[in-house]
Amino acid sequence: MVKKCLINDALIQKCYDNLLLGMSQTACAKSIGVASSTWFNWQKLALEGKRPYADWWFQCQKAEAELQANCLKSVKLAMDHGDSKAAMFLLSTKFAGEGFGKQSQVNMNSQSVNMNYNTKRKEKTDDEIRAEILAMLAPKNSQVPE
């Protein structure tokens, strides 16, 4: 049995309005009462050019583009009023590949020190055990004071 397509003008408008507000696609799917898998199936059908899915997806994409434009206008307005953080945000997102993105490098070089030690003491004192451990931790070319 073939299910009836749920997409109609009212549903398209609801998706458009929700996405224009900044709602995620997953949340938008929930708001119209469909599963995320259904939403993604509709996307697939839209990309194949099938109607009414293509009309619905066009409006979804239009809403997200308008939201982005509105957000950028707001950031631009803040920049024009001297907000340097807004300018840095725009540079770090829009022009990240041109040297303005947040970058971090962490030096991941490390040396492994095997600290296996027999803790069963029989004839050694605490000071002798401590001296052995310090000797294992000391750099190779230095001497540990006795």
C-alpha positions as CSV (number, residue, x, y, z in Angstrom):
1,M,0.0,0.0,0.0
2,V,1.4,3.4,-1.0
3,K,1.3,6.1,1.6
4,K,-0.2,9.5,0.6
5,C,2.3,12.3,0.3
6,L,2.1,14.6,3.3
7,I,3.6,17.6,1.6
8,N,1.1,20.4,0.9
9,D,1.3,24.2,0.9
10,A,0.7,24.6,4.6
11,L,3.4,22.1,5.5
12,I,5.9,23.8,3.1
13,Q,5.1,27.2,4.7
14,K,5.6,25.7,8.2
15,C,9.0,24.3,7.2
16,Y,9.9,27.6,5.6
17,D,8.9,29.6,8.7
18,N,10.7,27.2,11.1
19,L,13.9,27.1,9.1
20,L,13.9,30.9,8.7
21,L,13.8,31.2,12.5
22,G,17.0,29.0,12.7
23,M,15.5,25.7,13.6
24,S,17.6,22.7,12.6
25,Q,16.3,20.3,9.9
26,T,15.9,17.5,12.4
27,A,13.8,19.8,14.7
28,C,11.8,21.0,11.8
29,A,11.0,17.4,10.9
30,K,9.8,16.8,14.4
31,S,7.7,20.0,14.3
32,I,5.8,18.7,11.2
33,G,5.4,15.2,12.7
34,V,7.8,13.2,10.5
35,A,10.8,11.2,11.4
36,S,14.3,12.3,10.4
37,S,14.5,9.4,8.0
38,T,11.3,10.6,6.3
39,W,12.8,14.1,6.0
40,F,16.0,12.7,4.4
41,N,13.9,10.5,2.1
42,W,12.0,13.6,1.0
43,Q,15.4,15.3,0.3
44,K,16.5,12.4,-1.9
45,L,13.2,12.5,-3.9
46,A,13.6,16.3,-4.2
47,L,17.1,15.9,-5.6
48,E,15.7,13.5,-8.2
49,G,13.3,16.3,-9.2
50,K,10.1,14.7,-8.1
51,R,7.2,16.9,-7.1
52,P,6.0,18.1,-4.6
53,Y,9.3,17.2,-2.9
54,A,11.4,19.5,-5.1
55,D,9.1,22.4,-4.3
56,W,9.3,21.7,-0.6
57,W,13.1,21.4,-0.7
58,F,13.4,24.6,-2.7
59,Q,11.5,26.5,0.0
60,C,13.6,24.8,2.7
61,Q,16.9,25.9,1.0
62,K,15.5,29.4,0.4
63,A,14.6,29.8,4.1
64,E,18.1,28.7,5.2
65,A,19.7,31.1,2.7
66,E,17.5,34.0,3.9
67,L,18.4,33.1,7.5
68,Q,22.1,33.2,6.7
69,A,21.7,36.6,4.9
70,N,19.8,38.0,7.9
71,C,22.5,36.8,10.3
72,L,25.2,38.3,8.2
73,K,23.4,41.6,8.0
74,S,23.2,41.6,11.8
75,V,26.9,40.9,12.1
76,K,27.7,43.5,9.5
77,L,25.6,46.1,11.4
78,A,27.5,45.3,14.6
79,M,30.8,45.6,12.7
80,D,29.7,49.0,11.3
81,H,29.1,50.2,14.9
82,G,32.6,49.2,16.0
83,D,32.1,45.7,17.3
84,S,35.4,44.1,16.5
85,K,34.2,40.7,17.8
86,A,31.6,40.6,15.1
87,A,34.3,41.4,12.5
88,M,36.5,38.6,13.8
89,F,33.6,36.2,13.8
90,L,32.8,37.0,10.2
91,L,36.5,36.7,9.2
92,S,37.0,33.4,11.1
93,T,33.9,31.8,9.5
94,K,33.7,33.3,6.0
95,F,37.4,33.5,5.4
96,A,38.7,30.6,7.5
97,G,40.7,29.2,4.6
98,E,42.5,32.4,4.0
99,G,44.2,32.6,7.3
100,F,41.5,34.0,9.5
101,G,40.2,30.7,10.9
102,K,40.9,29.5,14.4
103,Q,43.9,27.2,14.2
104,S,45.7,25.3,16.9
105,Q,48.6,22.9,16.7
106,V,49.4,20.6,19.5
107,N,52.7,18.9,19.8
108,M,51.8,15.3,20.3
109,N,55.4,13.9,20.7
110,S,55.8,12.1,23.9
111,Q,58.1,9.4,25.4
112,S,56.7,6.4,27.1
113,V,58.2,5.6,30.5
114,N,57.6,2.0,31.7
115,M,57.0,2.3,35.4
116,N,56.6,-1.4,36.2
117,Y,57.9,-1.9,39.7
118,N,57.6,-4.8,42.1
119,T,55.9,-3.3,45.1
120,K,56.3,-6.3,47.3
121,R,59.0,-5.3,49.8
122,K,60.9,-7.8,51.6
123,E,64.4,-6.4,52.4
124,K,64.3,-2.9,51.0
125,T,63.5,0.2,53.0
126,D,61.2,3.1,51.8
127,D,64.3,5.2,51.1
128,E,65.8,2.5,48.9
129,I,62.6,2.0,46.9
130,R,62.3,5.8,46.5
131,A,65.9,6.0,45.2
132,E,65.2,3.3,42.7
133,I,62.1,5.0,41.4
134,L,63.9,8.3,41.1
135,A,66.7,6.7,39.3
136,M,64.2,5.3,36.7
137,L,62.7,8.8,36.3
138,A,65.9,10.6,36.0
139,P,67.2,11.6,32.5
140,K,69.6,9.1,31.1
141,N,72.8,11.2,31.3
142,S,72.3,12.7,34.8
143,Q,73.0,11.3,38.2
144,V,70.5,11.2,41.1
145,P,72.0,12.5,44.4
146,E,72.3,9.7,47.0
